[in-house]
Structure formats: C-alpha cells, structure tokens
Amino acid sequence: MTSNMWPKLRGVQVSFGQWQGQPVVVLQDPLRLSDRAVALPQSIAPVLELCDGTRDCATLRSALELRTGLRVGPEYIDKLLFELDEALLLDNDHFARVYRGEIEKYRSAPSRPPTMAGTVYPSSPELLEGALLEYFNTASPRAENMPQIEQVRGLVSPHIDYQRGGAIYAEVWRQAATAARSADVAIILGTNHFDCRSIFALTRQSYSTPWGILSTASDVVDRVVTVLGEGVFDEELHHRMEHSVETAAVWLHYLVKDRYCELVPVLCGSFQKYIAGGKHPGDDEEIALFVDAVRQATANRRTLIVAAGDLAHVGPAFGDRYPVGLAEKANLSAADSELMAIIAKGDAEGLFQQVKREGDRRRICGLAPIYLALRLLGETTGKITGYAQCPADQQETSFVSICGILLS
C-alpha cells in the first residue's frame, strides 16, 4: 500500500459484532472471492464512507478527523487499507485480477454447482426427494371447492430457506406440477441480493441440482444478448453464490425429473433507482427489450415463468428501530394481502406503484422478479396458494413474509 493511492470500497457485506468487549463492524466480500474478513471499531467506521476513490491516504486521515474528531496515524490507515485490499474489498486492480480468474473458472466448469446442498436441503438425491415429498405431504390439503386455474403459465415462489418456507413452496409447486412437467423451458427470475448496477445478470452456465444438470437455453440468452449487449454478463459471477434461482430450480427439477426442460436463469437487480427517482420501469427501454426478446425466443415453446421472490423484510434484523409485535404483524398481513391481490390481477405497474407509494419501507425484495414475470406473461390472472410470516431473528421480533401465487 502506498500513501498516494485513492482507495475505493466495493459493495461489501456488513455485519456487527463484538471484539474484546468492544463493538466492531465486520466487512466481508459478498461474492466470497476471499474468505477473509476485516473487523474495525465502530468509532472508525466513518472512514469507510470516505473511501470513495476521491481521497488519498493523507486526505482520508484529515477527513476522518474533521468528521469524527478522531486522529489516527498514517500507519493505521495504511494497515487498514492493506487489510481491505487483502480481503478483496477495494475496487482496484488486485480485485479485478482475481475477479477475472474466478469468472473464467466459473464459465469453464461443467455447470454451476448447487451452493445450498447440504445446508438448506440434503445433498443426497434420495434424501432430497424424501424431504420435498414430506413438504408436499404436509402442505394444506386442497379443498374441493377451491377455484382452479385451467392453464398455469407462471408462478410466484419464495426464495427463503426450505425449513421456514417449505409449506408455501410445496403448495404452489404442487398446483403448478402439471405445467412444470410439460414445460420445454422455464424462465426463473430471482432476486439479485448482491450490490449490483444492472437490472439483469444473465449466464450461459447451466445449473446443477443433486439430480443432475438443468441445461440453460443458450439460444434464449443469445437473443437477449443480441438486443441488450454483452453487458448482461457484467455481473454474471453473482450467479455463483446467489441462492434465489437455485431455490426454485430444485423444485422444478424434482417435478420434471428426467424429462428434458431447459432453464433460463436471470438475476434481477434492485428497483431502488425507480422508487427513489422519477423514472418508471414501465418506460425503461432495457426492460422492454428484454421482455420482447424472451417472448420471441420462447414463442414456439411451452414456457413456465417463475418469479423467485419473497415479500416484506421488517423488524430490527433489517434496520427497523422497533420490534414487530402482534399489531404490526396484523398490519403487515393486511399490506401484504393488498400487494398479493395486485399481483393476482397481473398488474405489474400497479405492483410497482404500490411499493413506490410506501417508499419500499417494508423492503419487498421480490419486487423486481415479480414485476418482470408479470411483464413477460402479459395479460394474466392469478390465485394465491399460501402466505406466511417467517421469523428472522431468535427473539421473533423480525419477519420475512412470503407467498405462493399461480398465474395463468
């Protein structure tokens, strides 16, 4: 590390903890290109905001002192920047070299391996089949007078872990089973939880599950590349660790078994720029081109559109000041019911407007994939198959809400 560098922090994973009785901020690479972590005292944490590529080391020290009153020596800043660099947390040549090597390794592998096998679900094909069958068997029995959907063309599935969301997964996939088993291609739109700049992150890599490989429909991906360019692969490596597509792909593979069904895995970036600004996703040319390209590429194939997205994330675990009590849970249920009704009407623009009116204060992380699924389906109606509020901390003061919706 030299004193004339201009450090710029990447989008990193931040958590809080204790070290020798003192509160610390812990930084990690969300892509897990490095297994190292950097912990620094919370009193020094403001220096991280100053690492934006516009300041050298001397200016960082001065700016930290002006902002916090803390005075640190140049050796402290040099050591901190060295540790951040070693953990691949700086946007610099070191990170770029490692990233290029990892993306080449990812693309040359036989397939994208399942990252949650052995933790979220069993890695053994036999044990996994037994686990999913148990979820199916314990899901709510279908009532005889329940309204049915004649032709399922899509669905909203959770992407939370199976332990908490298994019953919701099982019910929506059970009712979508016929459509899944007859599909030639499944477009799985999953939330991109990483810090990202792109609306779409595509890959030509196929996805593996414990039952084998779900081949990616490269011609569909190529059609999108034709209209949007190679930039759709800029954040391709996010697929390596992102779980949202994988959670749906496992249920799809369970249903299709050995029958050939191709996959189009798409990670969908945040809609915050639309929520915070004046631009609307309905007017975004990139989204319109993506929708048209996918429709054209799949026009002659039986296609299943899957939105792998959860709903609200509320409570102290997600940055809220107060715990979620019984009254707040009731309010959450009411707000989610309104949102699910809009989705069941197939109203993509209404979904976005509702979240924007709320300022996304409930953190609807499935907004992008659900919106894009509705856009791909066009005119559609839906049926809610399940809803749950899943605890997100040990005190049960924070919750993630999830749902299952069939779309015809």
Secondary structure by P-SEA (a helix, b strand, c coil): cccccbbbbcbbbbbbbbcccbbbbbbbcccccccbbbbbbcccccccccccccccaaaaaaaaaaaccccccaaaaaaaaaaaaaacccccaaaaaaaaaaaaaaaaccccccccccccccccaaaaaaaaaaaaaaccccccccccccccccbbbbcccccccaaaaaaaaaaaaaaaaaccccbbbbbccccccccbbbbcbbbbccccccccaaaaaaaaaacccccccccccccccccaaaaaaaaaaaaacccbbbbbbbbbccaaaaaaccccccccaaaaaaaaaaaaaacccbbbbbbbcccccccccccccccccaaaaaaaaaaaaaaaaaaaaccaaaaaaaaaaacccccccaaaaaaaaaaaaccbbbbbcbbbbbbccccccbbbbbbbbbcc
